[in-house]
Amino acid sequence: MRLTCPLCGERDRREFTYYGAAVYADRPHAGAGPDAWDDYLHLRDNPAGETRDLWYHELGCSAWIEVTRNTVTHTITATRLVAERERPAKPKGRGRRA
């Protein structure tokens, strides 16, 4: 598998370290309650289809990269620097994911 680093270009997957779903970069805000932190630390989806993942370009430029890929076809449709993505808005309610 080849990943395209936004800074270095196309590289072999072995230059990168996989860190899981991209939502891991969306830490709860400083005043978030225990439920928000519990969700952040312990609840993960395992979808078949399109996902957004965190990869670290360990043997390259040391950038954190968000990779959009399909877990069924292994097609990579997009890559971007984590620093350039928008952080989701704070949730208004205290709901837990089902």
CYANA upper distance limits for C-alpha pairs under 8 A (distance plus 0.5 A):
  1 MET  CA     12 ASP  CA      6.93
  1 MET  CA     13 ARG  CA      6.04
  2 ARG  CA     10 GLU  CA      6.98
  2 ARG  CA     11 ARG  CA      6.05
  2 ARG  CA     12 ASP  CA      5.14
  2 ARG  CA     13 ARG  CA      5.66
  3 LEU  CA     10 GLU  CA      6.09
  3 LEU  CA     11 ARG  CA      5.97
  3 LEU  CA     12 ASP  CA      6.82
  3 LEU  CA     13 ARG  CA      6.39
  3 LEU  CA     76 ILE  CA      8.20
  3 LEU  CA     79 THR  CA      8.35
  4 THR  CA      8 CYS  CA      8.02
  4 THR  CA      9 GLY  CA      5.57
  4 THR  CA     10 GLU  CA      4.48
  4 THR  CA     11 ARG  CA      6.51
  4 THR  CA     79 THR  CA      7.02
  5 CYS  CA      9 GLY  CA      5.37
  5 CYS  CA     10 GLU  CA      6.51
  5 CYS  CA     11 ARG  CA      7.54
  5 CYS  CA     57 HIS  CA      8.19
  5 CYS  CA     65 ILE  CA      7.67
  5 CYS  CA     79 THR  CA      7.46
  5 CYS  CA     80 ARG  CA      8.02
  6 PRO  CA     65 ILE  CA      8.48
  6 PRO  CA     79 THR  CA      7.41
  6 PRO  CA     80 ARG  CA      6.49
  6 PRO  CA     81 LEU  CA      7.13
  7 LEU  CA     61 CYS  CA      7.87
  8 CYS  CA     60 GLY  CA      7.99
  8 CYS  CA     61 CYS  CA      7.66
 11 ARG  CA     15 GLU  CA      7.53
 12 ASP  CA     16 PHE  CA      8.41
 15 GLU  CA     57 HIS  CA      6.59
 15 GLU  CA     58 GLU  CA      6.51
 15 GLU  CA     59 LEU  CA      5.32
 15 GLU  CA     60 GLY  CA      7.15
 16 PHE  CA     55 TRP  CA      6.65
 16 PHE  CA     56 TYR  CA      5.85
 16 PHE  CA     57 HIS  CA      4.97
 16 PHE  CA     58 GLU  CA      5.84
 16 PHE  CA     59 LEU  CA      7.15
 17 THR  CA     55 TRP  CA      6.01
 17 THR  CA     56 TYR  CA      5.60
 17 THR  CA     57 HIS  CA      7.09
 17 THR  CA     58 GLU  CA      6.89
 18 TYR  CA     53 ASP  CA      8.17
 18 TYR  CA     54 LEU  CA      6.74
 18 TYR  CA     55 TRP  CA      5.09
 18 TYR  CA     56 TYR  CA      7.05
 19 TYR  CA     53 ASP  CA      7.76
 19 TYR  CA     54 LEU  CA      5.77
 19 TYR  CA     55 TRP  CA      6.19
 19 TYR  CA     56 TYR  CA      7.85
 20 GLY  CA     24 TYR  CA      7.85
 20 GLY  CA     53 ASP  CA      5.98
 20 GLY  CA     54 LEU  CA      6.12
 20 GLY  CA     55 TRP  CA      8.16
 21 ALA  CA     44 ARG  CA      8.29
 21 ALA  CA     51 THR  CA      7.95
 21 ALA  CA     52 ARG  CA      6.45
 21 ALA  CA     53 ASP  CA      4.83
 21 ALA  CA     54 LEU  CA      6.44
 22 ALA  CA     26 ASP  CA      8.13
 22 ALA  CA     52 ARG  CA      5.82
 22 ALA  CA     53 ASP  CA      4.99
 22 ALA  CA     54 LEU  CA      5.48
 22 ALA  CA     66 GLU  CA      6.95
 23 VAL  CA     27 ARG  CA      8.47
 23 VAL  CA     52 ARG  CA      8.50
 24 TYR  CA     40 TYR  CA      7.53
 24 TYR  CA     54 LEU  CA      8.46
 25 ALA  CA     54 LEU  CA      8.46
 25 ALA  CA     82 VAL  CA      8.50
 26 ASP  CA     87 ARG  CA      7.14
 26 ASP  CA     88 PRO  CA      7.76
 27 ARG  CA     40 TYR  CA      7.43
 28 PRO  CA     32 ALA  CA      6.40
 28 PRO  CA     36 ALA  CA      6.94
 28 PRO  CA     37 TRP  CA      7.03
 28 PRO  CA     40 TYR  CA      7.73
 29 HIS  CA     90 LYS  CA      7.92
 32 ALA  CA     36 ALA  CA      6.54
 32 ALA  CA     37 TRP  CA      7.63
 33 GLY  CA     37 TRP  CA      7.17
 34 PRO  CA     38 ASP  CA      6.48
 35 ASP  CA     39 ASP  CA      6.64
 35 ASP  CA     94 ARG  CA      8.10
 35 ASP  CA     96 ARG  CA      7.64
 36 ALA  CA     40 TYR  CA      6.67
 36 ALA  CA     94 ARG  CA      8.10
 36 ALA  CA     96 ARG  CA      8.15
 37 TRP  CA     41 LEU  CA      6.52
 38 ASP  CA     42 HIS  CA      6.32
 38 ASP  CA     43 LEU  CA      7.99
 39 ASP  CA     43 LEU  CA      5.56
 39 ASP  CA     96 ARG  CA      7.67
 39 ASP  CA     97 ARG  CA      8.11
 47 PRO  CA     51 THR  CA      7.66
 47 PRO  CA     71 THR  CA      8.27
 48 ALA  CA     70 ASN  CA      8.10
 48 ALA  CA     71 THR  CA      6.25
 48 ALA  CA     72 VAL  CA      6.57
 49 GLY  CA     69 ARG  CA      8.39
 49 GLY  CA     70 ASN  CA      5.30
 49 GLY  CA     71 THR  CA      5.60
 49 GLY  CA     72 VAL  CA      6.05
 49 GLY  CA     73 THR  CA      8.37
 50 GLU  CA     68 THR  CA      7.32
 50 GLU  CA     69 ARG  CA      5.98
 50 GLU  CA     70 ASN  CA      4.70
 50 GLU  CA     71 THR  CA      6.80
 51 THR  CA     68 THR  CA      6.15
 51 THR  CA     69 ARG  CA      6.01
 51 THR  CA     70 ASN  CA      6.62
 51 THR  CA     71 THR  CA      7.51
 52 ARG  CA     66 GLU  CA      6.86
 52 ARG  CA     67 VAL  CA      6.01
 52 ARG  CA     68 THR  CA      4.97
 52 ARG  CA     69 ARG  CA      7.00
 53 ASP  CA     66 GLU  CA      6.01
 53 ASP  CA     67 VAL  CA      5.67
 53 ASP  CA     68 THR  CA      6.98
 53 ASP  CA     69 ARG  CA      8.33
 54 LEU  CA     64 TRP  CA      7.35
 54 LEU  CA     65 ILE  CA      6.29
 54 LEU  CA     66 GLU  CA      5.37
 54 LEU  CA     67 VAL  CA      6.91
 55 TRP  CA     64 TRP  CA      6.40
 55 TRP  CA     65 ILE  CA      5.68
 55 TRP  CA     66 GLU  CA      6.85
 55 TRP  CA     67 VAL  CA      7.58
 56 TYR  CA     62 SER  CA      6.91
 56 TYR  CA     63 ALA  CA      6.41
 56 TYR  CA     64 TRP  CA      5.15
 56 TYR  CA     65 ILE  CA      6.63
 57 HIS  CA     61 CYS  CA      6.58
 57 HIS  CA     62 SER  CA      5.30
 57 HIS  CA     63 ALA  CA      5.85
 57 HIS  CA     64 TRP  CA      6.96
 57 HIS  CA     65 ILE  CA      7.92
 58 GLU  CA     62 SER  CA      5.67
 58 GLU  CA     63 ALA  CA      8.18
 63 ALA  CA     81 LEU  CA      7.55
 64 TRP  CA     81 LEU  CA      6.52
 64 TRP  CA     82 VAL  CA      6.09
 64 TRP  CA     83 ALA  CA      8.13
 65 ILE  CA     79 THR  CA      7.08
 65 ILE  CA     80 ARG  CA      6.10
 65 ILE  CA     81 LEU  CA      5.07
 65 ILE  CA     82 VAL  CA      5.73
 66 GLU  CA     79 THR  CA      6.10
 66 GLU  CA     80 ARG  CA      5.89
 66 GLU  CA     81 LEU  CA      6.57
 66 GLU  CA     82 VAL  CA      6.10
 67 VAL  CA     76 ILE  CA      7.64
 67 VAL  CA     77 THR  CA      8.34
 67 VAL  CA     78 ALA  CA      6.40
 67 VAL  CA     79 THR  CA      5.03
 67 VAL  CA     80 ARG  CA      7.30
 68 THR  CA     76 ILE  CA      6.44
 68 THR  CA     77 THR  CA      6.15
 68 THR  CA     78 ALA  CA      5.57
 68 THR  CA     79 THR  CA      6.74
 69 ARG  CA     74 HIS  CA      6.87
 69 ARG  CA     75 THR  CA      6.03
 69 ARG  CA     76 ILE  CA      4.71
 69 ARG  CA     77 THR  CA      6.18
 69 ARG  CA     78 ALA  CA      7.71
 70 ASN  CA     74 HIS  CA      5.61
 70 ASN  CA     75 THR  CA      5.82
 70 ASN  CA     76 ILE  CA      7.02
 70 ASN  CA     77 THR  CA      8.37
 71 THR  CA     75 THR  CA      8.16
 80 ARG  CA     84 GLU  CA      7.68
 80 ARG  CA     85 ARG  CA      8.16
 81 LEU  CA     85 ARG  CA      7.51
